[in-house]
Amino acid sequence: MRAAIGLLKDPDVLQVVSHPVRLRVLAALSAPASAAAVARAIGQSRQNTNYHLKELERVGLVARTGERRVGNFVETLYRAAARTILVS
């Protein structure tokens, strides 16, 4: 279950979330989605989006929610850790 509000205090986490593409990734993850779906939503390549998803996951702002099979490919689904993020 994701939190309603995430409070950011750690400078390292703030540095990760301050990237404009990462902010767009977080906004696109209002519902669980794959890297490919997020990439289409924000107009970036899947590889670039996947990189930013991994960075957000590393600091706990994005979590894996499962996988789904699409043909012979298995997609990982991600979700934002909180619906709203506040910077302290």
Protein Blocks (a to p, Z undefined) as FASTA:
>chain_A
ZZfbdcdfbfklmmmmmpmklmmmmmmmmpgcdfklmmmmnopafklmmmmmmmmmmnop
accfbdcdehjaccdddddfbfbdcdZZ
